[in-house]
Amino acid sequence: MCTRPGNWEIRAACRGVASSVFFSPDGERGIARARRESGAREICHDCPVLAQCRDHALSNGEPYGIWGGMTEADRRRHTRTLRRGQH
């Protein structure tokens, strides 16, 4: 989710979309979470600034939400992989 003002954010496909699409409510699990995440990823899929959004989330350690098509778990896996020196 691209919520901070800046150059790339104004071109994001998520601009104007409710943040609830990208951030899970307390207690959301299972199928409900998977459906919401799938919908968010669909928005991200063709986003013209997907790479910038993803880079922002990874470099700033965004702990919550879908950013650049990556879930919280995706970002944690990515970070662990980098720490192990794998690509």
MODELLER restraints for C-alpha pairs under 7 A, 6 or more apart:
rsr = mdl.restraints
at = mdl.atoms
rsr.add(forms.Gaussian(group=physical.xy_distance, feature=features.Distance(at['CA:1:A'], at['CA:14:A']), mean=6.42, stdev=0.5))
rsr.add(forms.Gaussian(group=physical.xy_distance, feature=features.Distance(at['CA:1:A'], at['CA:22:A']), mean=5.89, stdev=0.5))
rsr.add(forms.Gaussian(group=physical.xy_distance, feature=features.Distance(at['CA:1:A'], at['CA:65:A']), mean=6.82, stdev=0.5))
rsr.add(forms.Gaussian(group=physical.xy_distance, feature=features.Distance(at['CA:1:A'], at['CA:66:A']), mean=5.58, stdev=0.5))
rsr.add(forms.Gaussian(group=physical.xy_distance, feature=features.Distance(at['CA:1:A'], at['CA:67:A']), mean=4.68, stdev=0.5))
rsr.add(forms.Gaussian(group=physical.xy_distance, feature=features.Distance(at['CA:2:A'], at['CA:9:A']), mean=5.78, stdev=0.5))
rsr.add(forms.Gaussian(group=physical.xy_distance, feature=features.Distance(at['CA:2:A'], at['CA:12:A']), mean=6.80, stdev=0.5))
rsr.add(forms.Gaussian(group=physical.xy_distance, feature=features.Distance(at['CA:2:A'], at['CA:14:A']), mean=6.63, stdev=0.5))
rsr.add(forms.Gaussian(group=physical.xy_distance, feature=features.Distance(at['CA:2:A'], at['CA:53:A']), mean=6.47, stdev=0.5))
rsr.add(forms.Gaussian(group=physical.xy_distance, feature=features.Distance(at['CA:2:A'], at['CA:67:A']), mean=6.93, stdev=0.5))
rsr.add(forms.Gaussian(group=physical.xy_distance, feature=features.Distance(at['CA:8:A'], at['CA:49:A']), mean=6.39, stdev=0.5))
rsr.add(forms.Gaussian(group=physical.xy_distance, feature=features.Distance(at['CA:11:A'], at['CA:48:A']), mean=6.93, stdev=0.5))
rsr.add(forms.Gaussian(group=physical.xy_distance, feature=features.Distance(at['CA:11:A'], at['CA:49:A']), mean=6.76, stdev=0.5))
rsr.add(forms.Gaussian(group=physical.xy_distance, feature=features.Distance(at['CA:12:A'], at['CA:47:A']), mean=6.09, stdev=0.5))
rsr.add(forms.Gaussian(group=physical.xy_distance, feature=features.Distance(at['CA:12:A'], at['CA:48:A']), mean=6.52, stdev=0.5))
rsr.add(forms.Gaussian(group=physical.xy_distance, feature=features.Distance(at['CA:12:A'], at['CA:49:A']), mean=5.77, stdev=0.5))
rsr.add(forms.Gaussian(group=physical.xy_distance, feature=features.Distance(at['CA:13:A'], at['CA:43:A']), mean=6.32, stdev=0.5))
rsr.add(forms.Gaussian(group=physical.xy_distance, feature=features.Distance(at['CA:13:A'], at['CA:44:A']), mean=6.61, stdev=0.5))
rsr.add(forms.Gaussian(group=physical.xy_distance, feature=features.Distance(at['CA:13:A'], at['CA:47:A']), mean=5.07, stdev=0.5))
rsr.add(forms.Gaussian(group=physical.xy_distance, feature=features.Distance(at['CA:14:A'], at['CA:43:A']), mean=6.56, stdev=0.5))
rsr.add(forms.Gaussian(group=physical.xy_distance, feature=features.Distance(at['CA:21:A'], at['CA:36:A']), mean=6.15, stdev=0.5))
rsr.add(forms.Gaussian(group=physical.xy_distance, feature=features.Distance(at['CA:21:A'], at['CA:40:A']), mean=5.89, stdev=0.5))
rsr.add(forms.Gaussian(group=physical.xy_distance, feature=features.Distance(at['CA:22:A'], at['CA:37:A']), mean=6.94, stdev=0.5))
rsr.add(forms.Gaussian(group=physical.xy_distance, feature=features.Distance(at['CA:22:A'], at['CA:40:A']), mean=5.73, stdev=0.5))
rsr.add(forms.Gaussian(group=physical.xy_distance, feature=features.Distance(at['CA:22:A'], at['CA:65:A']), mean=5.23, stdev=0.5))
rsr.add(forms.Gaussian(group=physical.xy_distance, feature=features.Distance(at['CA:22:A'], at['CA:66:A']), mean=5.05, stdev=0.5))
rsr.add(forms.Gaussian(group=physical.xy_distance, feature=features.Distance(at['CA:23:A'], at['CA:64:A']), mean=6.70, stdev=0.5))
rsr.add(forms.Gaussian(group=physical.xy_distance, feature=features.Distance(at['CA:23:A'], at['CA:65:A']), mean=4.35, stdev=0.5))
rsr.add(forms.Gaussian(group=physical.xy_distance, feature=features.Distance(at['CA:23:A'], at['CA:66:A']), mean=6.67, stdev=0.5))
rsr.add(forms.Gaussian(group=physical.xy_distance, feature=features.Distance(at['CA:24:A'], at['CA:65:A']), mean=6.85, stdev=0.5))
rsr.add(forms.Gaussian(group=physical.xy_distance, feature=features.Distance(at['CA:40:A'], at['CA:66:A']), mean=6.86, stdev=0.5))
rsr.add(forms.Gaussian(group=physical.xy_distance, feature=features.Distance(at['CA:41:A'], at['CA:69:A']), mean=4.91, stdev=0.5))
rsr.add(forms.Gaussian(group=physical.xy_distance, feature=features.Distance(at['CA:44:A'], at['CA:50:A']), mean=6.37, stdev=0.5))
rsr.add(forms.Gaussian(group=physical.xy_distance, feature=features.Distance(at['CA:44:A'], at['CA:68:A']), mean=6.14, stdev=0.5))
rsr.add(forms.Gaussian(group=physical.xy_distance, feature=features.Distance(at['CA:44:A'], at['CA:69:A']), mean=5.22, stdev=0.5))
rsr.add(forms.Gaussian(group=physical.xy_distance, feature=features.Distance(at['CA:45:A'], at['CA:69:A']), mean=6.71, stdev=0.5))
rsr.add(forms.Gaussian(group=physical.xy_distance, feature=features.Distance(at['CA:50:A'], at['CA:68:A']), mean=4.75, stdev=0.5))
rsr.add(forms.Gaussian(group=physical.xy_distance, feature=features.Distance(at['CA:51:A'], at['CA:68:A']), mean=6.34, stdev=0.5))
rsr.add(forms.Gaussian(group=physical.xy_distance, feature=features.Distance(at['CA:53:A'], at['CA:67:A']), mean=6.02, stdev=0.5))
rsr.add(forms.Gaussian(group=physical.xy_distance, feature=features.Distance(at['CA:53:A'], at['CA:68:A']), mean=4.80, stdev=0.5))
rsr.add(forms.Gaussian(group=physical.xy_distance, feature=features.Distance(at['CA:54:A'], at['CA:67:A']), mean=5.58, stdev=0.5))
rsr.add(forms.Gaussian(group=physical.xy_distance, feature=features.Distance(at['CA:54:A'], at['CA:68:A']), mean=3.97, stdev=0.5))
rsr.add(forms.Gaussian(group=physical.xy_distance, feature=features.Distance(at['CA:57:A'], at['CA:67:A']), mean=6.09, stdev=0.5))
rsr.add(forms.Gaussian(group=physical.xy_distance, feature=features.Distance(at['CA:58:A'], at['CA:75:A']), mean=6.79, stdev=0.5))
rsr.add(forms.Gaussian(group=physical.xy_distance, feature=features.Distance(at['CA:63:A'], at['CA:72:A']), mean=6.29, stdev=0.5))
rsr.add(forms.Gaussian(group=physical.xy_distance, feature=features.Distance(at['CA:64:A'], at['CA:72:A']), mean=5.73, stdev=0.5))
rsr.add(forms.Gaussian(group=physical.xy_distance, feature=features.Distance(at['CA:65:A'], at['CA:71:A']), mean=6.23, stdev=0.5))
rsr.add(forms.Gaussian(group=physical.xy_distance, feature=features.Distance(at['CA:65:A'], at['CA:72:A']), mean=6.10, stdev=0.5))
rsr.add(forms.Gaussian(group=physical.xy_distance, feature=features.Distance(at['CA:66:A'], at['CA:72:A']), mean=6.70, stdev=0.5))
rsr.add(forms.Gaussian(group=physical.xy_distance, feature=features.Distance(at['CA:81:A'], at['CA:87:A']), mean=6.81, stdev=0.5))
